[in-house]
């Protein structure tokens, strides 16, 4: 058991011998436990240097070794669900020396990526996709007469999603060779891994048992009643010592529960399963954060961590302009995150309104709902990783007179788009979507970026869409959305805002009304949400007008028209893709109203942006204050517009 994360590169003689899994297979089985210790130590060191997901990877060290030891990867296809647990996999598949660049610009991705390695059979980041993907690979192999194994590793949390069960049901129907490994790190069942369950798991994976099982099925198939009776007897026998009856009913041969930290036992088990035909489900029990005391004791808190390299000096963000005072900087550093602002508002609202209910698809703590869950447990619903159910569940509540608030990350709301349209918007239901992690999210990369929500929300009838620019405005727009009669969405970024003072009232703002933050000349910058701050900094140089638009839908057409009539250039800025976004809404209005004025749309490009620090990423796509100045000056030059400030 390790009590601290090593600050220096640990000595790992066995691990250093492994350039890829072919080297791993040269080791003796008895050496694998020592390799697991070295791999776990090296993983701790790497994440300590780079930050990233920790607990899940620590929990699957032995399982990862066993899979690559038994199966012929990359010929055999291994699909990880979500990918939080894939760091040991990356280390063993030729990327050990690149781990210190993980989650950094130009470095390794935070999740498995097909572009990064042939060992990453499927690109992941969202949950519950692994079984479907592995099943597709299995069918492709069959159609191409390729003899290979297809393995999906999925966690107990990801198994709660409907997508996973749809894939399981299909796999059982096809009755083809596929192995699903259910990695169960729910501590409540760890006591079930005893001698009896382990004995039966070995028996169900053994060649003699499965030989007799297949032979018996063949013989009894000619006697339907006897075949049915034998099948039931087998079910009852397994049901007494395992939770696998559900999987057996679907069509899988269930094997479990198995100790996921017994490397030798896993190798034996997987070796036997490798020889079996048809759908197999291996149920392994692991401990999240295994081997590191802080992670074992606090699996949620240590799910992911920031780098802790004490040798490096902390980096501070470059001030947006020289005009930012030290008092402003101190206020920004001490300010709450947007998630905390939402959580505090939710508690204040619920204390005054008994109709408030809050729903989240497994993102309760990440969305700032911990206090609400403790204070109002009867009104808090975590529906697990089930975004589609989450939205329709809220619709049902709204139909019955409650006022549901759905707290969800932007990238995960994409998974419930049909429900958003059909079950909420079409019926005009009073549901508020508090959309966290809007815009770029930094090191987690493109799978988690909230780059598209303005585009996919503004096209839906009955929706109002709001983009607060600071912490106080977030609170006021949340109240505005809540008291609005109909579907609404408030989207805000990850992390902290500029540090605005917060009014703890539940006051609302006028729907569809923007506010002018700075009056200037020639250029009017219409900024949405997080782009107000860099717009204000750029405006100091350009002597430009800055409008905090607040609303993407309905758009403040009156103010946009006034800006077009009194300025020579309209600039829109948003932390969303330009295509179909807030800038597009402005363009559409100006065209329809026949305003003849040049427009410059600033936003995210038509591309998936790889991981990096958010300030660096924004600068790369020209969404920082300096880039604003450069882009606007260039546009003025192209349009031959004279400006004294420029």
N, C-alpha and C positions, 0 to 999 in steps of 0.2 A: 504494500500500500504506500503510495506516494503522497506526501503532505504539501509539497510545493512543486512548482513548475521549474524545470531546470533553465537557468539563464545561459548556459553554455552548451554547445553541441555535445550530447552524451556519447559515450563509447558504445558502439553497436557492431561488433565484429561479424555476427551472423547476417544482420540486415545489410551490411555493407557489401556482402557477397552477391546480393540479389539485384540484378539490373532489370529483370523482368520475371514473370512466373516460371519460365523454363528453368531458371536458376533455383527457384524455390523448390521445384520438384526433384532437385538433386539431393535435398536434405533428407535425413532420416526422420521418420515420424516422431521419434523420441526427442528430436531437436526443436520441434515446432513450439513447444511450450516456452522455451528460452527465447525463440524468435519473437513470440507474442509479447514477452516482457520488453524486449528491445524496441519493438514496433510501437508499443504503447508509450514508452519513454521518449522516443523520437517524435511521436505525434504531439505529445505535451510540449516539447521544446519548440516545434514548428508553430503551433497555434499561439504559444506565448510570444513568439516573435512577430506574427502577422495578424493575430486575431482571427476569429472565425468560429465555425461550429465545432464544439468540442465533445460534449457528452455523448452524442450519438455515435461518433467515431470510436471513442473509447469502449463503447459497449459491444462493438462488432469486430474487434481485433481478431479474436480467435476464429470467428465465423468467416471473415474475409480470407484469412490464411487457408482455412480448410477448403473453401470453394476453389481458390486458385490452385491448390495442391491437387485436388481430385479431378477437376475439370480442365479441359484443354482450351483455356482462354488464350487468344480472342476468337479461335474457331468456334468454340462453344460460346454462346451469347449470354452475357450476364447483364441484367438490367437492375439498377438500383432505383428504388422509389424515393422521390423527393431529392435525395442526394446529400442530405445532411451527414450521413454516415459514411460517405465515400472517401474521406481523406486517407484511411489505411489502404484502400484500393488504389488510390493515386500513387502512394508511396511504393507499393509493390509492383506497379506496372510501368516502371521506367521514369517516374517523375520525382523520385526522391530528392535529387539535387536541385529541383526547381521549386520545392515546397516553400522556401523562404520568400518567393515572389508571388505566392498565392494571394488572390483577391486584390492585387495591385495592378496598376495600369501596365498592360503588356505581359502580365504574369499569368499563372494558372487561374482558371475560373473557380468560383466557389462551389460549383456543382459539376457533375459529369457533363462532358461536351464532346460530341462526335468529331468536331473540328480539332480537338486537342489530342485525342489518342484513339487508336483502333480498339483499345480495350474498353472504351466507353461506347457501348453498343447503342445507347439511346440517350439523347439529351434530356435532362430532367431539371426540375426546380419546383414544380407543383406536385401535389401529392396524388397518389392512387392511380397513376398511369402505367405502372410497371407490368402488371399482369396482362393488360391489353396489348402493350407493346411486345412483350415476350411471346404472346400468343400469335401475333401477326408475324413475328420472325419464325416461329415454328411452322406456320402454314407456308411461308415462303420457302423454307428449307424443304418441306415435303413436295411442293410443286416443282422445285429445282433438283429433286433427287439428291439432296445433301443430307448426309448423316451427321447431325450435330445435336448437342443438348442446348436447351433454352431454359434459363434460370431467372426468375424474378424474385428479388428480395424486397419485402414490404413490411412496414411496421404495423403494430396493432392500431396506432392512431390512423394511419392511412387506410387501413382495412375498413374503417367505419364509413367510407364514402361509397355511394351507390355505384360509381364507375368500377370499383374493385369487384363488387358482387356481380355486376353485369358481365365482367370478364371471366370470373370464376364459373358462372353459369354456362357461358359459351364454351369454355374449355372442357367442362364436364360433358357437354353435349358432343363435342368433337372427338373426345376420347383418344387424343393424341399425346405424344410424349412431351410433357412440360413439368417443370419442377417449380413450385411456389414455396418459398421459404418465408414463413411468418415469423418475423423478429419481434418477439413480445417482451418489452421491457417494463410492463406494468408490474410494479413491485407487489401488488396485492395477490398475484398468483404465484410468486416465486416459491412460496412454501409448498406448492403442489409438485415440485420437481423432487420426487423422492425415489426410493429404490424401486417401488412397484411400477410407477409410470415409466421410469427409464427402462426397466426390463421389458415391458410391453412394447415400448417404442422400438427397441432393438429387434424384438421379435417381428413386428410388422414390417420392418425394413429388410428382414433377412431373406435370403434366397429360398430356403426350404419352405417357409411359410407362404411366400408368394407363388412358389411352384405349385404347392398344394391348392392354394386359393384359385389360381388360374385353371388348373386341371379340374378342380371341383366344379367351377362355373361351367366349363365346357361339357362335362358329363351331365350336370343337372339341367343344362339348358333344354334338353329334350324332355324334361319332366317339369313343367312350369311351376306346379305347386311346391314341389320339393326345392326348386331353385329359389323361390320366394321365401320359403321357410329358412333355408340356409343363410340367405342374405340378411334376414331379420335377426337370426341368431348371432351373426357376426356383428351387426350393428349394436345389439344389446350388450355383447361382450365388451366392445370398444367403449360404449357409452358409460359403462361402470367405472372405467379408470381414466377416461380422457374426455375433453370437451369437443371432440372431433365429429360428433354425429352430423352436424350441419354440413360439413364439408363432404362427408360420406354420402349424404343425400344428394348433393349437387353432382357427385360423380368422381370425387377425388379419393385416392387412397390416403387416408390421414395417418401421419406418423408423429407422435409426440406424447407428452412434453419432453423436450430434450434440453440438457444443460448446454447453453450456448457458449460457455467458457471452458468447456472440456475439449481441447483441441484434438486429442487422440480419438475421443469418442465421436466427434463430428466427422473426422476423416473416415472412420469406419462406417458411420451411418451414411454419409454421402457416397462412399464407394459402393455400398449395397444398393442405394437408391438409383445410382447411375445405371445399374443393370436392369431396372424394372421398366416396364412399359406402361403407357397411359398417364393420366394426370396424377401427380404426386404432390402432397402438401406436407412439408416438414415444419413442425411447430417448435421453435427454439425459444427458450427463455433466457434473456440477458439482463444485465444490470446497466442502465444508462450511467455513463461516467465511470465505468469499472476501472479500478486501479488508482484513482485520484480522489482523495478523501473529500475535498470540497465539492466535487462534482457528484459523488455518490450521495452526499448529504443534502445537496440542493440541486437535483437534476434539472429543474426548470431554470433556476438562476444561472446555472453553468451550461445551459444548452448552447449558448454562444458567448464569446468573450472578446474584449478588445485586447490588443497586444499589451504586454506588460514588461517589455524590454526596458529595464531600468537604466541601461547604458546609454540609451538614446534620449536626447532632450525632447520634451514635448513640443510639438509644432503648433503654432498659432496661425490662424487664418489671417491672410493679408487684409487690412482694413479696406472697405469699399472706397473710401476717400479720405483725404487728410482732414476733412471736416468732422469726422466721427470723434467725439470727445471721449476722454477716459471714463467719465460717468456713464456714457452710453454703452461703452464696452463692458463695464462692470455689470450693468443692468442686464445686458444680453447674456453674459456668462451665468448669471444667477437666475435667469428666467426659466420657467417650466417648459417642458416639451409640449408640442401640440397635442400629443396623446394625453398628457396630464391635464391640459386645459379642458379637453373633451371630458375626461373622467370627472373632474371637479364640477363642471357644468351639469353633467348627468346626475350627480348626487344632489346638487342644489335643486334641479328641476324635479326630480322624483320626490323630494321632501315636500314639494308644494302640489304635486299632481299625482294622484293615485292611479291614474290611467297609464302612466309611463311604464313601459316594459323595454328591456334591452336584450338584444339577441346578437350572438356572434358565432361564427364558424371556427371555433378553436383558437381564437385570437383575443381572448379576454384580457389577459395581463398585458400583452403587447399593445392593445388598443387603449390601455389606461382604465380598465374596468374593475380592477381589483377591489377598490374601496366600495364601488357600487354593489358588487357581488356580496361583500360582507355586510353592508348596511341593508340591502334589499334582496335577500336571497330568493324570495318567492317571485321576484320580478326579473330575475336574471336567468337567461337561458343560453348555455353553451351547447350547441347542437353537434359538436365535433366537426370533423372535416367533411362538411356536407353543405356547400354553399347554395346549391339549388334548393335543397330542403329549407335552409335558413330563410331564404327570400319568400318562398311560398308559405312557410310557417308564419312569417310576419304578416303576409297578406290575410291569412285566416284570422289572426288576431285583430287586424284592422277592420275586417268585416264585422266583427263582434263588438266594436266600440272601444277597443284599447288603442293606445297610441305607441306603436312599436318603433324603436330606434335600432337600426341594424348597423353595428360597428364592424367594418370590414376593410381589408386592404384593397387598394385600387386594382392590383394585379389579380386578386382572387375574386373580385366582383365580376370579372370577365367570364368566370365559369358559370355564372348564374344569369347570363344575359337574356335568355329566353324567358326565364321566370320574372325578371325585371320588367320586360315588355308585357308579357301576356298576363301575369298574375297581379302586377302592381299598377303599371301605367295605364293599361287598357281599361282597368276598372276605376282609375282615378283614386286609388286608396291612399289614406293618410299615413304614409310610411316615410320616415327620415333615414337616409343613408349617410352615415358619418364615415367618410372615405379617407382612411389613413394611408400614408406612404404614397401620396400622389406625387408625380414627377419622378426624378431620378433618386435612386436609393443607394448609390455608391457601390460598395464592395460586393453586394449580393448580385449585381450584374443584371442582364436583360430579362431574366426570368421573373424578377421581382420588381422591375421598374413600373411605375404607374404612369406610363407615357401616353395612354390612349383614352382616358376616361372622359375628358371634355368632348372628344370626338364622338365616342359611342353613347354619351348621355344626351347631348344637345339635340340629336336627331329624333329623340323619343317624344311623342306628344304627351302633354300633361306634366312633364318634368320641369322643375326649376333647378338651376344649377348655379352654385355659388362658390367663389374662390376668395377666401379671406387672405389678407396680406400680412396680418400679424396676430398675436395671441388674443388681444381684446376683440378684434374684429371677428375672429373665429367664434368666440363665445356669443357675440351678438347675432352672427349669421346662423349659428345653430339654433338659437331661440327663434329667429325669424322663420327658419325652415320648420321648426316644430309646430309653431302656431299657424302655419300655412295649411289650408285645407286641400291636401293633395300630396302626391309624391314629390320628394325633394331630395337634393343631394348637396352636401357641403364637403369639399375636398381640400385637404391640407397636407403639407409635406411631412416627411420623417424628421425627427429631431426637433431642434429649437428654432424659434423665430427671432425677430430683431430685438425682442426684449421690451415690448410695449407694456405699459401699466394696464392692469386688468380691472375692469369694473365688474364686481361680483353680482350685479343685478341681472335680471332676466329680460332686459329691455330688447326690443326688436328694432330692425331697420326697415325702411320702406323698400318693398320688393321692386327690383328692377331699376334702382337708382344708384348711380355711381357718385363719386365725390372727387373733386379736383384737389390734389395734394400740393401742387405747385403751379403757379402761373408763369408762363414764359412767352416766347415769341417763335414764330416760324414753324416750329416742330411741336406736335402734340403726341406724347407717348401714352397710349392706352394700355396700361399694365394690368395683368390679371394675377392675383394671388401673390406668390413668392417673387414675382418679377417686379413688384412695386419698389422694393428696396434698391436693387441695382439701377432701376429706372431713375429714381431720385438722385442717386449718385451721379449718373451720366448727365442728368439734366442740369446739374451745377455747372458742368463744363459747357454744355450746349445752350444754356438759358432756354431750356425747353419746358413746355407745359407737361405735367404728369397727372394723369387721371387714374385713380384706383377704381377699376371697373366693377369690382365686387361680384357682379352678376354676368354670367355667360348667357344665361337664358332665364328670364327675358332680358334682352340687351337694353341698355339705356340709350335708346335711339335718339332721344331729344338732345342729350349731351354729346353724343357722337356727331350728330348733325351740326351742333354749335361749334365743335372743334374743327370740323371740316370747313365750315364757313369762315372761321377766324384764323386758320393756319394754312401753311403751304404744303405740309407733309404730315401724313398720319402714320404713326408707327404702332404696331401691336406687338406685345411681348407676353409670352406664356410658357410655362414649363410643361408643355404638352406638344405632341406632334403638330406641325403646322397644318397638315392635311386634315380638313374637317374640324379644326379646333376653334378656339375663340377668335383668332384672327380671321378665319373664314367667315364667322358670323358677322364681323365688322365689314368685311369685303362685300358680303351679300347685301347688307343694308345699304351701303354706299352706292352700289350698282343699281339697286332697285329704286333708290331715291334720286338717282341721276346726279350724284355729286362727282364733279370732275376734279379729282385730286389724287396725286401719287400716294401710294400706300406701300409701306415696308412691313412685311410680316416676319417677326423673329420668334423662333420656337425650336422645338426638337426636330431633327432631320428625319427623313424617311429611311431610317436605318435602326437596327438594334445595336445599342451602345454597350460595349463591354465594360467590365468593372473598373472602378477607380475611385478616388476621392471625389465627392460631389462638387466641391469648388473647381477642381481640375477638369472634371467632365463638363461643367457648365462653361468654363473658359474654352474648352475644345470645340464646343458647338456654338460659340459666340453668344452666350447668354450671361456673361458677366458685364459689369459696368464699362470696362475699357472696350470690350467688343461692341457694346451698344454705341459708344461714341464713334468708333471706327466705321461701323456699318451705316450709321446715320449720315456721317460726313460723306461717305462714298455715294450714298443715295442722293444726297443734295447735289453733289457734283454731277452725277449722271443726269439728274433732272434739271440741271442748270438753275438751281434755286440759290439765291444769294441770302446769306444770313450773317449779320454783324457778329454774332457770337461765334460762328464757325470760321 
